[in-house]
Amino acid sequence: MTQQAKTLLVTGGGRGIGAAVCRLAASSGYRVAVNYVADSAAANEVVRAIEAAGGEAFAVRADIASENHILAMFEAVDKRFGRLDALVNNAGVVDRKARVDQMDLARLERMMRINVIGTMLCAREAVKRMSTRHGGRGGAIVNISSIAAVLGSAGEYVDYAAAKAAVDTFTIGLAREVAEEGIRVNAVRPGITDTEIHASGGQPDRAARLSTLIPMKRPGTAEEIARAALWLLSNDASYTTGALLNVSGGR
């Protein structure tokens, strides 16, 4: 890697879509900061795989629910790489399947703090480093949203869907705010994707079980979502900002 290699931070980079983004980005020449909150073994395995292929990466622990953790994470990236060119806001949570009238305040606050506020704080720190207004060289941000923002997830995760709808609106607003400052901001809206997030919500078989609802009759893969994110980061998408890209098998 040369000193001019671009640097990417991926939140929630140890598993699922985030790990796929990290691996694909490294193969495309990015130096990668792999964020994780608890599973250091998974994040370090992503780093090892990148290094084994000749790339450069490091793992950085931070809870996206904490502003102090986020600030420390960006400082660690500054110290290690000296620059930031791209951010993928991938970290997010779901919860147990429930109706709205079964959801307590703690669940709602956790959902919004990680999926919405954490995303916004990470974007804020990225803008401070990348914006030409702040002396930066420009860059790109991709937020991982969800097709749930459109569908609503009634009877399952209305809170998650609402959080992702907020991410969509934030994406559009921020894109317009920093368009003249060299930063492009876009979102990918995955549909049902075969990753571990379903197990974390108590439904490990959800991707396979709901395949019949998808026009393509199968769940997506983490790699398919990652390819969309990398396209939005790339110069091939140089005139694309404020876009919400559905990668959902037609759903």
C-alpha positions as CSV (number, residue, x, y, z in Angstrom):
1,M,0.0,0.0,0.0
2,T,1.2,3.5,-0.7
3,Q,0.7,6.5,1.5
4,Q,-2.0,7.8,-1.0
5,A,-4.2,4.7,-0.5
6,K,-7.7,5.7,0.5
7,T,-8.9,5.0,4.0
8,L,-12.3,3.6,4.9
9,L,-13.9,3.2,8.3
10,V,-16.7,0.6,8.5
11,T,-18.8,0.5,11.7
12,G,-20.0,-2.9,12.6
13,G,-17.2,-4.3,10.4
14,G,-16.6,-7.6,12.1
15,R,-19.6,-9.6,10.8
16,G,-22.2,-9.8,8.1
17,I,-22.5,-6.9,5.6
18,G,-19.9,-4.9,7.4
19,A,-17.3,-7.6,7.1
20,A,-18.1,-8.1,3.5
21,V,-17.6,-4.4,2.9
22,C,-14.3,-4.5,4.7
23,R,-13.0,-7.4,2.6
24,L,-14.2,-6.0,-0.7
25,A,-12.9,-2.5,0.1
26,A,-9.5,-3.9,0.9
27,S,-9.4,-5.8,-2.3
28,S,-10.2,-2.5,-4.1
29,G,-7.2,-0.8,-2.5
30,Y,-8.6,0.8,0.6
31,R,-6.9,0.8,4.0
32,V,-9.7,-0.3,6.3
33,A,-10.6,0.4,9.9
34,V,-12.8,-2.4,11.1
35,N,-15.0,-1.3,14.0
36,Y,-16.6,-3.7,16.4
37,V,-18.3,-3.5,19.8
38,A,-17.9,-6.9,21.4
39,D,-16.7,-9.7,19.1
40,S,-13.0,-8.9,18.8
41,A,-12.3,-12.4,17.4
42,A,-14.5,-11.8,14.4
43,A,-13.1,-8.3,13.8
44,N,-9.5,-9.6,14.1
45,E,-10.3,-12.4,11.7
46,V,-11.4,-9.8,9.1
47,V,-8.2,-8.0,9.6
48,R,-6.1,-11.1,9.3
49,A,-7.9,-12.0,6.0
50,I,-7.2,-8.6,4.6
51,E,-3.5,-8.7,5.6
52,A,-3.1,-12.2,4.2
53,A,-4.3,-10.9,0.9
54,G,-1.8,-8.0,1.0
55,G,-4.0,-5.3,2.3
56,E,-3.8,-3.0,5.4
57,A,-6.4,-3.0,8.2
58,F,-6.8,-2.7,11.9
59,A,-9.6,-3.4,14.4
60,V,-11.0,-0.6,16.6
61,R,-13.5,-1.2,19.4
62,A,-16.3,1.3,19.9
63,D,-19.9,1.2,21.0
64,I,-21.8,3.3,18.4
65,A,-24.3,4.0,21.2
66,S,-21.6,6.1,23.0
67,E,-20.4,9.5,21.7
68,N,-17.2,9.2,23.7
69,H,-16.5,5.8,22.0
70,I,-17.2,7.3,18.6
71,L,-14.8,10.2,19.2
72,A,-12.1,7.8,20.4
73,M,-12.7,5.6,17.4
74,F,-12.2,8.5,14.9
75,E,-9.1,9.6,16.8
76,A,-7.7,6.0,16.5
77,V,-8.2,6.2,12.7
78,D,-6.5,9.6,12.6
79,K,-3.5,8.2,14.5
80,R,-3.2,5.0,12.4
81,F,-3.9,6.3,8.9
82,G,-3.7,10.1,9.2
83,R,-6.7,10.7,6.9
84,L,-10.2,9.5,6.3
85,D,-11.7,9.2,2.8
86,A,-14.8,7.2,3.3
87,L,-17.2,6.0,5.9
88,V,-19.7,3.1,5.8
89,N,-22.3,3.5,8.6
90,N,-23.2,-0.2,8.9
91,A,-23.5,-0.8,12.7
92,G,-27.1,-1.4,13.7
93,V,-29.4,-3.5,15.8
94,V,-32.8,-5.2,15.7
95,D,-34.7,-6.6,18.6
96,R,-37.2,-9.4,19.3
97,K,-40.2,-9.6,17.0
98,A,-42.9,-7.5,18.7
99,R,-45.9,-5.2,18.1
100,V,-45.5,-1.5,19.0
101,D,-47.9,-2.0,22.0
102,Q,-45.4,-4.5,23.4
103,M,-42.3,-2.2,23.1
104,D,-40.9,-0.6,26.2
105,L,-38.9,2.7,26.4
106,A,-35.6,1.0,26.8
107,R,-36.0,-0.9,23.6
108,L,-37.0,2.2,21.6
109,E,-34.2,4.3,23.1
110,R,-31.6,1.6,22.2
111,M,-33.0,1.3,18.7
112,M,-32.8,5.0,18.0
113,R,-29.5,5.6,19.8
114,I,-27.6,3.0,17.8
115,N,-29.3,3.0,14.5
116,V,-30.0,6.8,14.2
117,I,-28.0,8.8,16.6
118,G,-24.9,6.7,16.3
119,T,-25.1,7.0,12.5
120,M,-25.5,10.7,12.7
121,L,-22.6,11.2,15.1
122,C,-20.3,9.1,12.9
123,A,-21.3,11.1,9.9
124,R,-20.6,14.3,11.8
125,E,-17.1,13.2,12.6
126,A,-16.5,12.1,9.0
127,V,-17.6,15.4,7.7
128,K,-15.3,17.3,10.0
129,R,-12.4,15.3,8.5
130,M,-13.4,15.1,4.9
131,S,-15.2,18.4,4.1
132,T,-13.3,21.0,2.1
133,R,-15.0,23.5,4.5
134,H,-12.8,22.0,7.2
135,G,-9.7,21.7,5.1
136,G,-10.4,18.1,4.0
137,R,-10.1,16.6,0.5
138,G,-13.7,15.4,0.2
139,G,-14.9,11.8,0.5
140,A,-17.9,9.6,0.5
141,I,-20.4,8.3,3.1
142,V,-22.6,5.3,2.6
143,N,-25.3,4.6,5.2
144,I,-26.7,1.1,5.4
145,S,-30.4,1.5,5.7
146,S,-33.1,-1.1,5.0
147,I,-36.0,-1.7,2.7
148,A,-37.9,-1.9,6.0
149,A,-37.9,1.9,5.9
150,V,-40.4,1.5,3.0
151,L,-42.3,-1.6,4.1
152,G,-42.8,-0.7,7.7
153,S,-42.2,-4.1,9.2
154,A,-45.6,-4.3,10.8
155,G,-45.9,-7.0,13.5
156,E,-42.1,-7.4,13.7
157,Y,-39.9,-4.4,13.9
158,V,-41.8,-1.2,13.4
159,D,-39.2,0.6,15.5
160,Y,-36.3,-0.7,13.4
161,A,-38.2,0.4,10.2
162,A,-38.8,3.8,11.7
163,A,-35.1,4.1,12.6
164,K,-34.1,3.2,9.1
165,A,-36.5,5.7,7.6
166,A,-34.8,8.4,9.8
167,V,-31.5,7.2,8.3
168,D,-32.9,7.7,4.8
169,T,-34.0,11.3,5.5
170,F,-30.7,12.0,7.2
171,T,-28.9,10.7,4.1
172,I,-30.8,13.0,1.8
173,G,-30.4,16.1,4.0
174,L,-26.7,15.6,4.7
175,A,-26.0,14.9,1.0
176,R,-27.5,18.3,0.1
177,E,-25.7,20.0,3.0
178,V,-22.2,18.9,2.0
179,A,-22.5,18.5,-1.8
180,E,-20.4,21.6,-2.4
181,E,-17.8,20.4,0.1
182,G,-16.6,17.4,-1.9
183,I,-18.6,14.8,0.1
184,R,-21.1,12.5,-1.4
185,V,-23.7,10.8,0.9
186,N,-25.8,7.9,-0.2
187,A,-27.6,4.9,1.3
188,V,-28.1,1.2,0.5
189,R,-31.4,-0.3,1.4
190,P,-30.9,-4.1,1.7
191,G,-33.8,-6.4,1.7
192,I,-33.8,-9.7,3.6
193,T,-30.2,-10.7,3.7
194,D,-28.7,-13.9,5.0
195,T,-26.6,-12.6,7.9
196,E,-26.4,-13.1,11.7
197,I,-28.6,-10.1,12.5
198,H,-31.7,-12.3,12.3
199,A,-30.4,-14.6,15.0
200,S,-29.7,-11.5,17.2
201,G,-33.4,-10.7,16.9
202,G,-34.4,-14.3,17.9
203,Q,-35.2,-15.4,14.4
204,P,-32.2,-17.3,12.9
205,D,-34.4,-18.8,10.2
206,R,-36.0,-15.6,9.1
207,A,-34.1,-15.1,5.9
208,A,-35.0,-18.5,4.6
209,R,-38.5,-18.5,6.0
210,L,-39.5,-15.2,4.3
211,S,-37.9,-15.9,0.9
212,T,-41.3,-16.5,-0.6
213,L,-42.1,-12.8,-0.1
214,I,-39.2,-11.7,-2.3
215,P,-39.8,-11.5,-6.0
216,M,-36.4,-13.2,-6.7
217,K,-37.4,-15.9,-4.2
218,R,-34.2,-15.8,-2.2
219,P,-32.4,-13.7,0.4
220,G,-29.5,-11.5,-0.6
221,T,-26.0,-12.2,0.5
222,A,-23.7,-9.9,2.4
223,E,-21.4,-9.7,-0.6
224,E,-24.2,-8.4,-2.8
225,I,-24.9,-5.6,-0.4
226,A,-21.2,-4.8,-0.1
227,R,-20.8,-4.5,-3.9
228,A,-23.6,-1.8,-3.9
229,A,-21.9,0.1,-1.1
230,L,-18.5,0.0,-2.8
231,W,-20.0,1.2,-6.0
232,L,-21.5,4.2,-4.2
233,L,-18.1,4.9,-2.6
234,S,-16.3,4.7,-5.9
235,N,-15.6,7.3,-8.6
236,D,-18.0,5.4,-10.8
237,A,-20.7,7.0,-8.7
238,S,-19.1,10.5,-8.9
239,Y,-22.4,12.2,-9.8
240,T,-24.5,10.3,-7.3
241,T,-25.4,11.8,-4.0
242,G,-28.6,11.7,-1.9
243,A,-29.5,8.4,-3.5
244,L,-31.3,5.5,-1.7
245,L,-30.3,2.4,-3.5
246,N,-32.7,-0.6,-3.1
247,V,-30.8,-3.9,-3.1
248,S,-33.7,-6.1,-2.1
249,G,-34.5,-8.7,-4.7
250,G,-37.4,-6.6,-6.0
251,R,-39.2,-6.3,-2.8
